Structure formats: structure tokens, C-alpha cells
Amino acid sequence: EGGSVNLSAPCVNVLWCIQPDLLDKLVSKPELLSSGFLQRFILDEIQWPAEVYKDPGSFCANVQNAWDRLVEELLCTFRLALRPNEIPATEEAKTALLEYRNSLVARINDPLDLKDVRSFADRWGEWAWRFALVFHVVSHRREAMAEPISLQTALSAIQLTEYYAERKLAVLAGARFAKERELRESIMALVADKGRLAPADLQRARLARNSDEAGRFLDRLVAQGFLIRT
């Protein structure tokens, strides 16, 4: 009702199962692409073909009971704990997760790779840690604090992160293409006005932040056949 709400111990998760056209609308809004909202979502667009219906039968009581016990145990051990529980990690696991994050740096700094979606790619290292933690506590439950996160758990987390990173890029592809086309049209309009371009011209027109970025944009247009180098 227009006022603020104080949350003493917030713990919020959001699960959306939405139509493809609504997902396209979400990622096409510039304010959502830069607000930090969509960056926190792990997205996956699933193609599900039509299937012949058949009676699936009843749920397995043993599976359902095991799931209920797992959720209850994790909630009581971690979410409802009076003090936070600290999960250790082996040096090998730490190194693997750190190296994964560092492996993204060159791509994030490359204006022709991930620089335009840096706010998204910056989250992937965080995702890997989160996945590793979830895998670990599900495997060890109440004993999770006594066992460090292993290298294999870290590698599994990185593998899952890479899958969802690719899915995120697939969902963002349309918005990225539109942004690239807008930039190309602006550069071509500048060419039509000036006759020839240097990287400094893109900087002065606020189409690139520095000469290296401007040079890469021009190189791409040359490679694509839109410009000729003289």
C-alpha cells in the first residue's frame, strides 16, 4: 500500500514457469536487463514435444517420504539454525572454483564476446559456488559441516553452471542481436556523415568507451563486409 515492509529474516526464492512469449518480453525490456533482476535468475527454455497421455500411476510412497525427510532435515539444519553453519571446502575445490571465475575475465572484457552482458556473466562464478554448496548439503545433510566440499563436487557445480550459462545466453540472444544491430546502424550513419571513421570518432559519438573497444567494433564490421579498410 505504498509503505515499506520490514523483514527480520528474509529468505526468498522465485520459481516462474512462463510462456515463451512472456520470457521474450522480459528480456526485451532494457530496464530489466540492467537492473540486476534478470541477472539473478537461472533460466532454461525447454522444448517439450506433444506426447501420448498414459496413466502414470500413483507416486512411490518411499520416494515421497524420502523427499519430505530431506527437505525437513535441510530446513532444520540450515534455514532454522540459531547460528549460521559454515561449510568448509578443500583447497582443490577452492582452486577449481576460483579458476573457473578467472577463466571468464578475458571473455567479459572482450566487447565482441561477453562485455555487453557482463552483469550476467559476473554471476556465473557465484552460481558455481551456490551449486557446489547445494550438492554438498544434499549429499551430507547434517554432517555437511564436518566434510569439506570436494573437488568433484566443485567440478560438477561448474559443469552445471556452464550449462545454465549457455541457456542464459540463448535466451538473451534476441536482445543482444537487436542491440548489436542498433550499434551497427549508428556506426554506419556516422560513416555516411563523415565519409571515413577512426576509433576516436566512435568514442566522441559515445558509441565506444575506449579506443580498443572502438577498434574491435570497426574490425567486426570490416569482417562482416559492412566497411572497407583503407
Buried (B, 14 or more C-beta within 10 A) or exposed (E): EEEEEEEEEEEEEEEEEEEEEEBEEBBEEEEBBEEEEBBEBBBEEEEEEEEEEEEEEEEEEEEEEEEEEEEEBBEEBBEEEEEEEEBEBBEBBBEBBBEBBEEBEEEBEBBBBBBBBBBBBBBBBBBBBBBBBBBBBEEBBEEBBEBBBBBEBBBBBBEBBBEBBEBBBEBBEEBBEEBBEEBBEBBBEBBEEEEEBEBEBBBEBEBBEEEEBBBBBBBBBEEEEEBEEE
